[in-house]
Amino acid sequence: MALIENEKDARRLARAIASDIALYNEDKIAEGLSKDTLFEVIAEEVEEGRTHYKSRVAPALYGKNFFDRALVDVLVRSKGHVSSPIW
């Protein structure tokens, strides 16, 4: 499979992976947000997603941190209703 070479597709992949993490780990994410341990609680899932993302995009795009931004957008911002010391 060819590497993704354009930013739009790289962002789309990053958001899809982050969405899958969110979908299959809702309870862990809510717990992590409420205890301010989100990235410790889902470290394994994030690393698996990051590895998959890195294997699919060109190195120049990987360095633009689209995956990390997608994690924040999908896992953190979308859970604003969860009581958390973060906010």
C-alpha positions as CSV (number, residue, x, y, z in Angstrom):
1,M,0.0,0.0,0.0
2,A,1.4,3.4,-1.0
3,L,2.1,6.0,1.7
4,I,-0.2,8.9,2.1
5,E,1.5,12.0,0.7
6,N,-1.0,14.8,1.1
7,E,-2.0,16.7,4.3
8,K,-5.8,16.3,3.8
9,D,-5.6,12.5,3.7
10,A,-3.0,12.4,6.6
11,R,-5.4,14.4,8.8
12,R,-8.3,12.2,7.8
13,L,-6.4,9.1,8.8
14,A,-5.3,10.6,12.1
15,R,-8.9,11.6,13.0
16,A,-10.2,8.1,12.0
17,I,-7.6,6.4,14.2
18,A,-8.4,8.8,17.1
19,S,-12.1,8.2,16.6
20,D,-11.6,4.4,16.8
21,I,-9.6,4.9,20.0
22,A,-12.5,7.0,21.4
23,L,-15.2,4.6,20.3
24,Y,-13.7,1.5,21.8
25,N,-12.4,3.1,25.0
26,E,-15.1,5.6,26.2
27,D,-15.0,4.4,29.8
28,K,-11.2,4.6,30.0
29,I,-11.2,8.1,28.5
30,A,-13.8,9.4,30.9
31,E,-11.9,7.9,33.8
32,G,-8.6,9.3,32.5
33,L,-10.1,12.8,32.1
34,S,-11.8,12.8,35.5
35,K,-8.5,11.7,37.2
36,D,-6.2,13.8,34.9
37,T,-4.5,10.6,33.8
38,L,-5.9,10.3,30.3
39,F,-2.7,9.6,28.4
40,E,-1.4,7.1,31.0
41,V,-4.7,5.2,31.0
42,I,-4.8,4.9,27.2
43,A,-1.1,4.8,26.5
44,E,-1.2,1.4,24.9
45,E,-4.1,2.3,22.5
46,V,-2.4,5.6,21.6
47,E,0.9,3.9,20.8
48,E,-0.8,1.3,18.7
49,G,-2.6,4.0,16.8
50,R,0.5,6.1,16.4
51,T,2.4,3.1,15.0
52,H,-0.4,2.4,12.5
53,Y,-0.5,6.1,11.5
54,K,3.3,6.3,11.1
55,S,3.3,3.2,8.9
56,R,0.7,4.8,6.5
57,V,2.0,8.4,6.0
58,A,5.1,9.8,4.4
59,P,7.8,10.8,6.9
60,A,7.4,14.5,6.1
61,L,3.7,14.4,7.1
62,Y,4.3,12.4,10.2
63,G,6.5,15.2,11.5
64,K,3.6,17.6,11.3
65,N,1.9,16.1,14.4
66,F,-1.5,15.6,12.8
67,F,-1.9,12.5,14.9
68,D,-1.4,14.3,18.2
69,R,-3.7,17.1,17.2
70,A,-6.4,14.6,16.3
71,L,-6.0,13.0,19.7
72,V,-6.7,16.3,21.4
73,D,-9.6,17.2,19.1
74,V,-11.3,13.8,19.3
75,L,-10.4,12.5,22.8
76,V,-10.2,15.7,24.8
77,R,-12.3,18.4,23.3
78,S,-15.2,16.2,22.5
79,K,-15.4,15.1,26.2
80,G,-16.0,18.6,27.6
81,H,-19.0,17.3,29.5
82,V,-16.8,15.0,31.7
83,S,-15.9,16.6,35.0
84,S,-12.2,17.0,35.0
85,P,-9.5,19.1,36.8
86,I,-8.1,19.8,33.4
87,W,-10.9,22.4,32.9
